[in-house]
Amino acid sequence: MIPVNIVTGFLGSGKTTLLREVLGRPEYADTAVIVNEFGEIGLDHFLLEEVEEGILLLQSGCICCTIRSDLQETIRSLQKRAGDGLIPKFRRLIIETTGIADPAPIVSTISSDPLISKHFYLANIVCTVDGLSGASSLASAPEAFKQAAVADRILVTKSDLTEIDILVKIEKTLRHLNPTASIQRSSGAEFDTKHLFSQDVFVSNAEAEDVLTKLDRHLKGSASIQDPLKILHDISSFSLEFPGSIDWIAFGVWLTATLHVHGENILRVKGILNTRESAEPVFINGVQHTMHPPIHMDRWPNGERTSRIIFITRGIKKDIVQRSLHAFLSAADKEYRQNELADLTTFRT
Ligand SMILES: Nc1nc2c(ncn2[C@@H]2O[C@H](COP(=O)(O)OP(=O)(O)OP(=O)(O)O)[C@@H](O)[C@H]2O)c(=O)[nH]1
């Protein structure tokens, strides 16, 4: 399976600068990158040959490709060409979105297209936020706010041009918005590409632990703080905690129904569940409609066997989600106890 990284971020925030670095590094030699236009990325000094219109082979061994009729068709055609030996095989795919694009439909394309999901999986979403002008774009452009809300890694760029108190302020806003994303600074060079691209969020135990540490910090600390930008865009980030074990099937039905009803307004869900069916914790992770296969972690981080879930939503308040989940789980609990009692009675008679 080939990991896919999505690089998103508002206009001029530094996506191309980051990609250029990746494309020049030998450790990313087997990477294919999908960009909107070659012109934007300035590849002249990397170029080895043009394999065909829209596909470039770079000196580093990377393949760079512009989008064809649509993303689905572009990914499928890259995969087919690599299979037919027309371009080198690649082991990673990076997709750069346009500055005003919503990354969620890309996530959905990767996991819902049967041909694509057979070969590719989402590794993570990286979002660049301009340290210098990010505060105003986050305030004025809902797209910029959403890109940061759904990300797993946030790179605050132009730290070399930005005063420290402005950087601290923007990082605080981003932490309130997306408490489980990791946030780094960049000055346009020497990126920590390993952390940004190689640690897969949706499949790794270590990553799940890191997310939980941040989730717990959110539960204990800043959960109740209201950020003015979140109020402006009607975005909430809240965490729920449930003691005791919960019914996995009932939870799954509830989550499916909730995602169906609220659809695009649930931007991110992440959490750890103590389920009746499994001794190990189950880590869940979703972007909008798309839930990724749960990870069965090998141990309980911090030994706390409590289910904890974080939601980032638009226009949906905590008490609505909490009440409906609570009602669902209580009903499943009641049924479980009745069945247990019935089993016991049958056994005695
Ligand atoms: N000094 C400095 N300049 C940066 C940094 N990151 C990006 N830049 C500059 O900012 C400008 C925009 O960066 P790009 O990488 O093109 O941004 P982008 O997000 O790809 O832009 P669009 O594709 O237009 O949305 C370029 O002139 C970069 O050289 C940084 O960390 N420090």
The ligand as an SDF file (V2000), in Angstrom:
LIG
                    3D

 32 34  0  0  0  0  0  0  0  0999 V2000
   11.3820   34.0840    4.2480 N   0  0  0  0  0  0  0  0  0  0  0  0
   10.5630   33.0770    4.0080 C   0  0  0  0  0  0  0  0  0  0  0  0
    9.9000   33.0230    2.8410 N   0  0  0  0  0  0  0  0  0  0  0  0
    9.0740   31.9810    2.6210 C   0  0  0  0  0  0  0  0  0  0  0  0
    8.8880   30.9480    3.5650 C   0  0  0  0  0  0  0  0  0  0  0  0
    8.0030   30.0550    3.0610 N   0  0  0  0  0  0  0  0  0  0  0  0
    7.6450   30.5110    1.8510 C   0  0  0  0  0  0  0  0  0  0  0  0
    8.2820   31.6730    1.5770 N   0  0  0  0  0  0  0  0  0  0  0  0
    8.1150   32.5310    0.3970 C   0  0  0  0  0  0  0  0  0  0  0  0
    6.7500   32.8830    0.3100 O   0  0  0  0  0  0  0  0  0  0  0  0
    6.3240   32.9360   -1.0340 C   0  0  0  0  0  0  0  0  0  0  0  0
    5.1250   31.9940   -1.2310 C   0  0  0  0  0  0  0  0  0  0  0  0
    5.5510   30.6770   -0.9520 O   0  0  0  0  0  0  0  0  0  0  0  0
    5.0470   29.4170   -1.7760 P   0  0  0  0  0  0  0  0  0  0  0  0
    5.8120   28.2540   -1.3200 O   0  0  0  0  0  0  0  0  0  0  0  0
    5.0220   29.7160   -3.2360 O   0  0  0  0  0  0  0  0  0  0  0  0
    3.5540   29.3770   -1.2470 O   0  0  0  0  0  0  0  0  0  0  0  0
    2.3320   28.4790   -1.8050 P   0  0  0  0  0  0  0  0  0  0  0  0
    1.5080   28.1390   -0.6340 O   0  0  0  0  0  0  0  0  0  0  0  0
    2.8280   27.3590   -2.6250 O   0  0  0  0  0  0  0  0  0  0  0  0
    1.6070   29.5440   -2.7190 O   0  0  0  0  0  0  0  0  0  0  0  0
    0.3390   29.2900   -3.7180 P   0  0  0  0  0  0  0  0  0  0  0  0
    0.6500   28.1040   -4.5490 O   0  0  0  0  0  0  0  0  0  0  0  0
    0.2870   30.5600   -4.5000 O   0  0  0  0  0  0  0  0  0  0  0  0
   -0.8600   29.1230   -2.8730 O   0  0  0  0  0  0  0  0  0  0  0  0
    7.5300   32.5280   -1.8750 C   0  0  0  0  0  0  0  0  0  0  0  0
    8.1400   33.7140   -2.3070 O   0  0  0  0  0  0  0  0  0  0  0  0
    8.4300   31.8030   -0.9000 C   0  0  0  0  0  0  0  0  0  0  0  0
    9.7860   31.9290   -1.2200 O   0  0  0  0  0  0  0  0  0  0  0  0
    9.6050   31.0580    4.8150 C   0  0  0  0  0  0  0  0  0  0  0  0
    9.4540   30.2300    5.7350 O   0  0  0  0  0  0  0  0  0  0  0  0
   10.4250   32.1260    4.9730 N   0  0  0  0  0  0  0  0  0  0  0  0
  1  2  1  0
  2  3  2  0
  2 32  1  0
  3  4  1  0
  4  5  2  0
  4  8  1  0
  5  6  1  0
  5 30  1  0
  6  7  2  0
  7  8  1  0
  8  9  1  0
  9 10  1  0
  9 28  1  0
 10 11  1  0
 11 12  1  0
 11 26  1  0
 12 13  1  0
 13 14  1  0
 14 15  2  0
 14 16  1  0
 14 17  1  0
 17 18  1  0
 18 19  2  0
 18 20  1  0
 18 21  1  0
 21 22  1  0
 22 23  2  0
 22 24  1  0
 22 25  1  0
 26 27  1  0
 26 28  1  0
 28 29  1  0
 30 31  2  0
 30 32  1  0
M  END
$$$$
